[in-house]
Amino acid sequence: MIRASLLLVFLVIGGVAEAACPQITSVRFQTCISKAECSDIVRWSESPRGSRSDVRVVATIINASGDDEFFLLTTTEFMVAPMSTYSVADFEKLRTGNEVSWGQLTSDDGMCAVVLRNLQRDTSRTVTLRTLNLQKVLKTSFSEPDALWPWLVRVTARLLNRQGQTISVESGVLELAPSAERTKAFD
């Protein structure tokens, strides 16, 4: 028993446990037309006619251990950059480059905590992390045609055990495309 416990301690590298522990397998963004009918998206487009502004952020968690209660902590960050410098053609450059850093918006409540109960061994569960109202975020932080735009939004989920140790971390990134009307001001 002591040997198995020591092995588990050595398997934890950098605060994140190996595959034997519960894992967050994905963080995804969805738009929904009903509670049961949702589809995954990788890009959200601003529309003057009111595109679906609510985006649901979900995580899939697989439990391979005997524990059944966990904490799920999430943070939300945006990559805000000048519209005169970047465009929708630069999403991959923004995502993988080091030119612009991630930051939080004061208008967005970007931290959430959930207690996961009864996550039985050898099961998976999809959990809603939060709902982003992107029109509200744009209205409160980017209402006037401005030189800045939130090109990417990243939600990071951390799964913690009862002792507060991080056992899994996963992030999802959503591209935010400005409307044609907004981009015309900077062409």
Backbone torsions as a table, in degrees:
resi	resn	phi	psi	omega
1	MET	NA	-44.7	179.0
2	ILE	-65.3	-40.0	179.0
3	ARG	-61.8	-42.3	178.9
4	ALA	-65.0	-39.9	178.5
5	SER	-64.7	-41.7	177.9
6	LEU	-65.2	-37.9	178.0
7	LEU	-62.2	-42.8	178.7
8	LEU	-62.2	-40.1	178.6
9	VAL	-63.0	-41.6	179.7
10	PHE	-72.1	-22.8	178.1
11	LEU	-74.2	-21.4	179.8
12	VAL	-78.4	114.1	-177.0
13	ILE	-117.5	123.3	178.0
14	GLY	62.6	26.0	177.6
15	GLY	84.9	-0.6	-179.6
16	VAL	-119.1	127.3	-174.9
17	ALA	-80.6	163.1	178.4
18	GLU	-76.0	-177.5	-170.2
19	ALA	-63.7	-16.1	-179.6
20	ALA	-69.1	-22.1	179.0
21	CYS	-87.2	166.2	174.3
22	PRO	-56.3	145.2	-177.3
23	GLN	-132.3	141.8	167.5
24	ILE	-85.1	116.7	-176.4
25	THR	-91.1	-22.6	178.5
26	SER	-162.3	152.2	168.6
27	VAL	-125.4	119.6	-173.7
28	ARG	-127.8	158.5	177.3
29	PHE	-110.7	139.3	-177.1
30	GLN	-137.5	148.7	165.4
31	THR	-110.6	145.3	-174.6
32	CYS	-128.0	140.2	172.5
33	ILE	-100.8	-13.7	171.1
34	SER	-156.6	173.6	-179.7
35	LYS	-61.4	-32.0	-176.8
36	ALA	-94.7	-14.5	-173.8
37	GLU	-116.5	93.3	-178.9
38	CYS	-126.4	151.9	176.3
39	SER	-132.8	143.3	179.8
40	ASP	-71.1	144.6	176.3
41	ILE	-132.2	154.0	174.3
42	VAL	-116.3	-14.7	179.1
43	ARG	-140.3	135.4	174.2
44	TRP	-113.0	134.3	-178.6
45	SER	-113.6	130.2	175.2
46	GLU	-69.6	135.9	179.4
47	SER	-134.2	132.9	179.2
48	PRO	-66.1	-20.3	179.7
49	ARG	-90.9	10.2	174.2
50	GLY	83.3	73.9	173.1
51	SER	-69.7	168.4	178.1
52	ARG	-58.7	115.2	-175.5
53	SER	-88.0	-23.2	179.5
54	ASP	-85.6	124.8	177.3
55	VAL	-120.7	123.2	179.9
56	ARG	-89.0	135.0	178.0
57	VAL	-109.5	122.5	-177.0
58	VAL	-125.3	152.2	175.6
59	ALA	-126.3	143.8	173.5
60	THR	-106.1	129.2	-176.8
61	ILE	-122.6	131.6	177.2
62	ILE	-112.1	130.1	-179.8
63	ASN	-108.5	113.2	177.1
64	ALA	-106.2	0.8	-177.4
65	SER	-102.9	-179.3	179.4
66	GLY	-86.0	-17.4	179.8
67	ASP	-68.5	152.5	179.7
68	ASP	-131.4	5.1	177.2
69	GLU	-128.3	133.1	-177.6
70	PHE	-144.3	162.3	171.8
71	PHE	-104.4	140.3	176.9
72	LEU	-122.9	113.8	-179.2
73	LEU	-109.6	137.8	179.5
74	THR	-130.4	148.7	172.8
75	THR	-130.4	150.0	179.6
76	THR	-123.8	130.4	-179.9
77	GLU	-132.1	154.0	179.2
78	PHE	-122.5	149.9	172.3
79	MET	-107.2	103.4	-177.0
80	VAL	-102.6	129.3	-177.6
81	ALA	-147.9	162.4	-178.7
82	PRO	-64.3	139.0	176.4
83	MET	-72.6	-23.6	179.1
84	SER	-74.0	-17.9	-177.1
85	THR	-102.3	-32.1	-174.3
86	TYR	-122.9	160.0	177.1
87	SER	-145.7	-179.2	179.0
88	VAL	-62.2	-21.6	177.5
89	ALA	-71.4	-12.0	-176.0
90	ASP	-102.4	12.2	-177.8
91	PHE	-56.5	-46.3	-178.0
92	GLU	-67.3	-39.1	177.2
93	LYS	-61.4	-43.1	178.0
94	LEU	-66.1	-41.9	-176.9
95	ARG	-64.7	-39.9	-172.7
96	THR	-104.2	-14.2	-177.2
97	GLY	-86.4	176.9	179.4
98	ASN	-117.5	22.7	-177.3
99	GLU	-78.3	-33.2	-176.1
100	VAL	-128.6	139.6	-178.8
101	SER	-102.7	162.2	177.9
102	TRP	-80.4	147.5	176.9
103	GLY	-153.9	167.7	-179.9
104	GLN	-100.5	148.7	175.5
105	LEU	-96.5	135.5	179.3
106	THR	-67.5	-22.9	-179.4
107	SER	-81.7	-7.1	-177.9
108	ASP	-112.1	130.4	175.5
109	ASP	-81.5	86.9	-168.0
110	GLY	-88.3	7.2	179.3
111	MET	-120.6	134.7	178.3
112	CYS	-138.6	152.9	176.0
113	ALA	-136.9	136.2	-179.7
114	VAL	-134.4	139.1	171.7
115	VAL	-97.2	122.0	177.0
116	LEU	-94.5	118.6	179.1
117	ARG	-112.8	153.2	174.7
118	ASN	56.0	41.5	172.4
119	LEU	-88.7	90.5	-172.1
120	GLN	-65.6	154.9	178.4
121	ARG	-59.5	141.7	178.3
122	ASP	61.0	35.0	175.2
123	THR	-128.6	165.5	173.1
124	SER	-128.7	156.8	179.7
125	ARG	-145.0	140.5	172.5
126	THR	-98.4	127.0	-174.7
127	VAL	-121.2	132.8	173.8
128	THR	-78.1	120.6	-179.3
129	LEU	-82.5	-41.9	179.1
130	ARG	-173.3	168.9	172.6
131	THR	-118.0	123.8	178.4
132	LEU	-95.3	123.2	172.7
133	ASN	-97.4	93.4	-173.0
134	LEU	-68.6	-33.1	176.5
135	GLN	-62.3	-39.8	179.0
136	LYS	-66.5	-42.4	177.6
137	VAL	-60.3	-44.6	179.5
138	LEU	-65.2	-41.2	-178.0
139	LYS	-65.5	-40.7	-176.7
140	THR	-81.2	-28.6	-177.0
141	SER	-111.0	-23.9	-174.2
142	PHE	-138.9	43.7	-173.2
143	SER	-71.0	-41.1	179.3
144	GLU	-88.8	147.6	173.9
145	PRO	-53.4	120.1	-170.9
146	ASP	-128.7	165.9	178.3
147	ALA	-78.5	-11.5	-177.2
148	LEU	-110.4	151.0	179.2
149	TRP	-146.2	140.7	176.2
150	PRO	-82.7	89.0	-172.7
151	TRP	-66.7	-36.0	-178.0
152	LEU	-134.4	147.7	170.7
153	VAL	-124.3	135.2	-179.0
154	ARG	-123.9	128.0	173.8
155	VAL	-112.4	124.6	179.8
156	THR	-111.8	129.7	178.4
157	ALA	-111.3	134.7	177.0
158	ARG	-120.9	127.1	177.9
159	LEU	-100.7	124.0	-178.6
160	LEU	-117.7	146.1	174.9
161	ASN	-84.9	-177.2	-177.0
162	ARG	-64.2	-21.9	179.8
163	GLN	-88.0	0.9	178.7
164	GLY	84.6	10.7	179.0
165	GLN	-85.7	135.4	176.2
166	THR	-72.7	124.8	-179.7
167	ILE	-112.9	-13.1	177.2
168	SER	-162.7	142.6	177.6
169	VAL	-136.6	135.3	177.5
170	GLU	-149.2	145.2	178.6
171	SER	-125.0	152.2	171.6
172	GLY	-126.0	145.0	-178.0
173	VAL	-125.2	133.6	177.9
174	LEU	-117.7	132.3	176.2
175	GLU	-83.0	138.3	178.2
176	LEU	-116.5	112.2	-178.2
177	ALA	-97.3	127.2	178.5
178	PRO	-73.1	157.9	178.6
179	SER	-68.8	160.9	177.7
180	ALA	-61.4	-37.2	179.8
181	GLU	-62.5	-39.7	-179.3
182	ARG	-71.1	-40.1	-177.3
183	THR	-72.9	-27.0	178.9
184	LYS	-60.1	-32.1	-179.4
185	ALA	-65.5	-17.6	-176.2
186	PHE	-117.9	11.1	177.2
187	ASP	-81.3	NA	NA
